[in-house]
Amino acid sequence: MPTDSRFVVVGGGLAAAKLAESLRDNGFDGSLTVIGAETQPPYERPPLSKEHLFGKQALADFTVHPAEWYRDNGIDLLLGTTVTSIDRSSKTVALPDGSTLAYDKLGLATGSRPRRLPIPGADAEGVYLLRTIEQSDALLSLFGTARRLVVIGAGWIGLEVTAAARAAGVEVTVLEMGPVPLRAALGEEMGTVFAELHRAHEVDLRCGVQVAEIVTADGKATGVRLSDDTIVDADAVLVAVGARPNIEPAADAGLAVEGGVLVDESLASSDPDIVAVGDIADHQHPVLGQRVRVEHWATALNQPAVAALTMLERPATYDRLPYFFTDQYDLGMEYTGYVAPGTTTSVVVRGDVGAREFVAFWLDSGNRVLAGMNVNVWDVTDRIKELILGAQPVDPAVLADTATPL
């Protein structure tokens, strides 16, 4: 790669920072610019709903690199700046002040944003979202003043914030349209484990309900009205109904997109001079044999090393299995693998679900392991990976037998 090459990375999170780091680590010494919409250097997101909400970590603890690291590594860090468009013919990105920045290779790590509810009251004072450090700080301050919090959505963010709020003594009602929490991610059987966990911690979890309106008084949220006209009183409301990938700049530039930016095994987009990583990357996975888009920390952490090599025009393949984790109350969990939506599976449990110390496996119709989730059982992730990568049928009874080593 010529020493006068110009690389640009668009994004302000973990994936963007790791992409810049990997480029320098792999010997790229040309011009390198990172453009982030937030005013802070890139930081990790998981603590926003975990350690930071418990007051255990400050922003500096989960900032990927301090500002001086970028300076010391010859990286131009443009903060508080949003790329307004990408011109692939001139190989430039446009900035809000009307200027443009040229690139030879472009890395997209634009992340995602919280979904908003198209209902009355959604923009009222006292309605919270969670994606940024400022939003996490606002929730942490809220825990010191609010008595009643309503959480709309029983996904990972909603449940983690609920656990933090309960630890702070806040009364929490969780409203979920599905029959159990986390049904899309885990299915009903394992979703029930999380339902029982939160109810055991005195959370008012209401499943199978529809939210019609956020009730307000003088412009401030005072509760939530359900479709049956039930009113759930609240001092504040958190909307946690999923996220949307920020793919608009890529789509407007004519890159191939569907649910995310379509990338191949090397994380290259339909334009070979542009890669995409993290939440937005709809990746052709060489091991799973299908496209996968994973909005979790491990993807943002690990994909950039491969994308950097691709930008440097060296052979590279991203083949790591999807992985994510959560911590709620006394439950710690790791999940490895992937179950495509609509796949018919059976769940095999190894251990004691009642004691919340077990490993759950998702098997396809041929009894091959697709994914595994270890709950308060540690140092088994490598064994789970081996079972998945082995792609061989297993005997469910033997898999469930804790006397048989994994």
Buried (B, 14 or more C-beta within 10 A) or exposed (E): BEEEBBBBBBBBBBBBBBBBBBBBEBEBEBBBBBBBBBEBBBBBBBBBBBBBBBEEBEBEEBBBBEEEBBEEBEBBBBBEBBBBEBEBEEBBBBBEEEEBBEBBBBBBBBBBBBBEBEBEBBEBEBBBBBBBBEBBBBBBEBBEEBEBBBBBBBBBBBBBBBBBBBBBEBBBBBBBBBEBBBBEBBBEBBBBBBBBBBEEBEBBBBBEBEBBBBBBEEEBBBBBBBEEEEEBEBBBBBBBBBBBBBBEBBEEBEBEBEEBBBBBBBBBBBBEBBBBBBBBBBBBBEBBEEBBBBBBBBBBBBBBBBBBBBBBEEEBBBEBBBBBBBBBBEBBBBBBBBBEEEEEBEBBBBBEBEEBEBBBBBBBEEBBBBBBBBBBBEEBBEBBBEBBEEEEEBEBEEBBEEEEEB
